[in-house]
Amino acid sequence: MSEKDVIEATKGLPVTVDSLAEDMNRIGIEPGAVLFIHCSLSSIGWVVGGPVAVILALEKVVGQDGTIVMPGFTGSLSDPTNWSRPPVPKSWVPVIKESMPAYRKDITPTRIMGAVAETFRKIDGVLRSNHPQVSFCAKGPKAREITSDHPLHFGHGDESPLGHMYKLDGKVLMLGTTYETCTSMHLAEYHAYGENPIISVNGAPIFVDGKREWVDIREPECHDEFFAVIGAEFDKSGDSLRRGKIGQAESRYFGIRDVVDFSERWMRENRPEIYVTGSD
């Protein structure tokens, strides 16, 4: 959506830091929260200050004792053999794999995470985990605990930033986004799989002892095609879910533990042939 389209779709006055903070308070965000944010900036309406204003409002609401977390995902650092967006010619694949710059958490940009997450990544004091594909960015008292020692394999598991936020009883704010991109549900997949996951292998370039090296990355097979269905059921569950508008964006606020535990139960009850037995 172009900026002109966003302006024309904005009802009434433009959105500001203060109006965003008021809406965030109204949906239930409290000072001191460990808050994992998914954000669609264009869905909010025209914001005075754009992504910076959204981040300032989040900081205002959670306060100095709160910790803000956003995805720093870099799906472009992957095996180009599997790419469909963009679909590169097969003859390019060896060149891309050989030439792709290794992941650097200080400069590697996010991909398809939105303007708010990409702006947040660059802020002084933000820490970023060291995973080349599914890094997390965090700022606040719990940031180091969340982002440290992100394992290369099983990057959304119990020892990942997502797992740490689960242990910290973190919250999720889906600001204008949908359950299709609810990262927390990946942790539910890890739990549902148990000890017998179906493994998929990808790869990325990283620095090993100061030298660029292409490494394989092992992950449980993802079935995010179920996330929208699970989300629709979670909406009916009541649990900790709060819904409301932030700016013009339809938003949801809930506990990570609630959505992960609910999703795990759904996966075990409705797709046992995948998650329980580990066979497709």
N, C-alpha and C positions, 0 to 999 in steps of 0.2 A: 504494500500500500504506500503510495507516495505521500509526502508531507502535505501536499494540497488536499489529497483525499482525507487525511486524518483531520485537518482543520475543518473541512466541510462536514465531517461526521461528528465533530465535537459539539455537544449540546450545551448551550449557555456559555459561561465564561471558561477560559482555559484552566487547566489543572495546575496546581502549585504545590510546592513543598508542604505548606501548611494544610492544604485540603487533602493531600495524600496521607499525611500523618493522621489527620482526623479520621479518615476512612479506615486506616490500618488499626487504629485504636478501637474503632467501632466493631471491627470483625473479630477482635479479641487478642491481638498481639500485645504481649506484656513486656515491660522492661526486664532485661536479664535473660531473655529467651535465646536459645540456640536455634537460629532460624535459617532454614534451607529454602532458597527462593528460586522459582521458575517464573520468568517474566516475559510477557509480550508487550513491548512498549507501545506499539501502534494501537493495541486494544484499549489502552487507558484513556485515549483522547490526546489532544495536543497539550503537551506538558511544557510549562515555562522552565527551561533549563534541561529538558530532555532527560537522558539517562542519569545525569548528575543529580537532578532533582529527586528522582526516584531513590537513589542511593542515600541522599541526605535525609529523606523522609524515613527510610528504614533505620538509619542510624539514630535519628531523633526518637523513634518509637522504642527501639530495644535498649537504648542508652549505653553508657560506658560498660555496664556489666553484661551486655548482650553480645552475642557472636553471630555475625552474618556469614552465610555460606552460599556460594553459587557454583554452578558447574563450569569447569574450564575445559570442556571436552574438545578433543582435536581429532575427529574422525578421519581427517585427511592424512594423518600419519598412520597409514595402514597399507596392506598389500593391494596394490592397484589392480591385481588380477581380478579382485572381487568388486571393483568399483562399478556402480551404475549411475552415479551422480558425482562427477562426470564419467561417461563411458569412454575411456581412452582406448585408442587402437592397441591391439595386442603387441604390435612392434615397439610401442612406447614403454611397455611394462619394465623390461630390464633397465632401461635408462632411468626411469622414475625411481625404481628401487635402489639403484646405485647412487643417484644424485640427491635424493630427498634429504634435506637438512635434518640432523638429529634433534630430538626434542630438547628444548631449553625452556625451563619453566619461567624464565624472566622475559623471553621475547616471543615464544611460539604463540600465535594468536589462537583464540577459540574459533570453532567453526560451527555455524548455524545455532549458536547459543543466544544470539540477540545482542542488541546494543548495550543493554544494562549489564549483562554478564561480562562482555568484553571491556566495558569501561571500568567495572569493578576490579577486574584482573590487574589493571594498570595503576591502581591507587597505592600510594605509599602506605606501608604497614600491612598490606594484604599478603598472606602466605599462600603458596600454591603447592600442591602435592606433586610427587615426582613421576606419576604415571603418564606415559607418552600418549595415551588415548583417552582416558577417563579421569583426568586430574580434577581436583576440587580446589576452589579458592576460598579463603576464609580470613576474616578480620575480627579481632576481639579476644577476650581472655582465654577462650577455648580453641583458638585458631591453630596453635601448634599441636595440641593434642589431637585435633581432627585431621590435620594434613600430614603429620609425620609418618614415615615408614609405610607408605602406600605400596602394597605388594604388586609386583609386576603381573603375576598370574592371579586370577580370581579377583579382579579389580573392584568388584562391587560386593565383596563378601564381608564376613564379620570383622576382618582386620583392616578393612578399607575405611576411608573417611565416612562413608555411608554407615558402616557398622559402628564406628565410633559415635556418630550422631544418634544412632539407635540406643546405645548404652547410656548416652547423656540425656535421653528423653527429649530429643530435639523435636522441633515443629517444622511443618512444611507450609509455605505460602505459594499457592499456584495463582499467580497474578495474571489473569487473562489467558492462561494456558489450560490444556486438557490432560486427562489421565493418560493419553497415548504417550506423553513424554514424562510421566511420573517416575523418575529414576528410583525412588524408594521401592517400587515394586520389583526391581531387579534383586534386591536383597531377599525379598520373599521367595523368589525363584531359587536362590541359593539354599534357603531353608527347606523349601519343598523338595528339592532334589535329594537332600540327605547325602548319603555316602556314595551314591551311584549316578552322578550326573553324566549327561551326554556332553562330550567336550568338543568345542570347535577351536581351531587354531588360526590366529591371524599373526600379524607381525608389525614391527615398527623400528625405526632407527633411534638408538639412544647412545649416550656416551658410556663406555665401559673402560675404566682406568684411563680416562682422558681421550680415548679413541672412539670414533664413530663405529657402531656395529649394528647390523640388522639382527634383531632377536625375535624369536617366536613368542607369542603370548597365548596362553591357554585360558579359556573361559567356558563356563557352562553354556550350552546352547540357549539362546534367548527366544522367548515366545511372547514378545510384546504385542502380538496381534490380539491377545486376550485382555490387554490392559483397559481398554475402553469399557468392555463388558464388566470387568471387575470393579472399575470405578463407578459405573452406574449402580451396582449393587451396594458399594460402599456408601454412596450418597444416601441410600435408604436406611443404613444401619444405625445412624444416630451417633454413635461413639463420640469422638471429640470434634466432629466436623462442624465448622462454622462457615456459612456462605454469606456473601454480600458483594457490593460493588466497591472497587477501589478506583476512583475516577469513574470511567465508564466500563471498566473491565470486570466481567463476572469472575469472582475470585473465590478460592476455597482455602481454609486454614484448618490444619489438623495435626495430630501427633504422628510422628514417624512410626512409633511402635504400633499405633492403632492400624495404620494402613498396611504395614508389613504383616502383622499378625492376621489381619482380616484376609489379605491377599493370599497368604500361605494356606489358610484354611480352604479358601475357594479353589486354589490350584490342586490341593490334595483331594478335595471332594469331587471336582468337576473334570480334572484332567489327570487322573491317576496313571493312565498308560504312559504319560510323558514324565510327570514329576516324581511319582512314587517308585515305579519300576525302572525308570530311566530308559524306556524303549519307546520308539515312535510308532 
